[in-house]
Amino acid sequence: MTEAELAARWRHSLRTLQRWRAAGYGPPHVRIGNRVVFRVSDVEAFEANREADE
């Protein structure tokens, strides 16, 4: 999943996701060249943990 796809899924701006990533918040990411991508399983696990914390 690309950064843009995750931003759309979470209804946040791309810049917000970039700031969170720089701060160490959010699901693990992989850098492929200059692209940042996320595994769907990591995103779903992060969402599940975030919902459990609420």
LINBELSUL-V437664 format. One record per run of one state. SS is the DSSP state (a for helix, b for strand, c for the rest). FROM is the first residue (numbers start at 1). LEN is the number of residues. If there is no record, write none. Layout:
BEGIN
SS|FROM|LEN  SS|FROM|LEN
END
This chain:
BEGIN
c|1|1  b|2|1  a|3|8  c|11|3  a|14|9  c|23|7  b|30|3  c|33|2  b|35|3  c|38|2  a|40|14  c|54|1
END
